[in-house]
Amino acid sequence: MSGKPPPVVLPPRGTVVRDLATGRIGTLRAVMDPGDPYGNHPEHCTGCLADLLPLGGGREWTTEPDQVITLTHD
C-alpha cells in the first residue's frame, strides 16, 4: 500500500457541477494539475485544482477536485 489517496475522477470539461466547499454551481472549465502540466489526463488527477465558471458568467473560482460533484436531473 502506497498511502496515497485514490485519484479523484472528475466529469468532462463543460459539465455543470456543484462546488461542495462553497455550495456554488458552475461549469467545469479546466483542471490544473502540476503533475500533468499539459492537461493530458484531467480525468485522473491528484494534487490539482478544478477551475469553475458561474452559470451566466462572472468571476471564475478554483476548488479542490474532491469538492466537485456533477448535478443530475431527477
JOWOGI-V452057 format. One record per residue. N is the residue number from 1. SS is DSSP state (helix for helix, strand for strand, loop for the rest). BURIAL is I if it has 9 or more other C-alpha atoms within 8 Angstrom, else O. D_LAST is the distance of its C-alpha to the last C-alpha in whole Angstrom. Layout:
n/ss/burial/d_last
N/SS/BURIAL/D_LAST
N/SS/BURIAL/D_LAST
//
This chain:
n/ss/burial/d_last
1/loop/O/39
2/loop/O/38
3/loop/O/37
4/loop/O/35
5/loop/O/31
6/loop/O/29
7/loop/O/28
8/strand/I/24
9/strand/O/22
10/loop/I/20
11/loop/O/18
12/loop/O/20
13/loop/O/22
14/loop/O/20
15/loop/I/16
16/strand/I/15
17/strand/I/15
18/strand/I/15
19/strand/I/19
20/loop/I/19
21/loop/O/23
22/loop/O/22
23/loop/O/19
24/loop/O/19
25/strand/I/17
26/strand/I/18
27/strand/I/19
28/strand/I/21
29/strand/I/24
30/strand/O/26
31/strand/I/27
32/strand/I/31
33/strand/I/32
34/loop/O/36
35/loop/O/36
36/loop/I/35
37/loop/O/36
38/loop/O/36
39/loop/I/32
40/loop/O/32
41/loop/O/30
42/loop/I/27
43/loop/I/25
44/strand/I/27
45/strand/I/29
46/loop/O/30
47/loop/O/32
48/strand/I/30
49/strand/I/28
50/strand/I/25
51/strand/I/26
52/strand/I/23
53/strand/I/23
54/strand/I/22
55/loop/O/20
56/loop/O/22
57/loop/O/25
58/loop/O/27
59/loop/O/29
60/loop/O/27
61/strand/O/27
62/strand/O/27
63/strand/I/25
64/strand/I/26
65/helix/I/24
66/helix/O/23
67/helix/I/21
68/strand/I/19
69/strand/I/15
70/strand/I/13
71/loop/O/10
72/loop/O/6
73/loop/O/4
74/loop/O/0
//
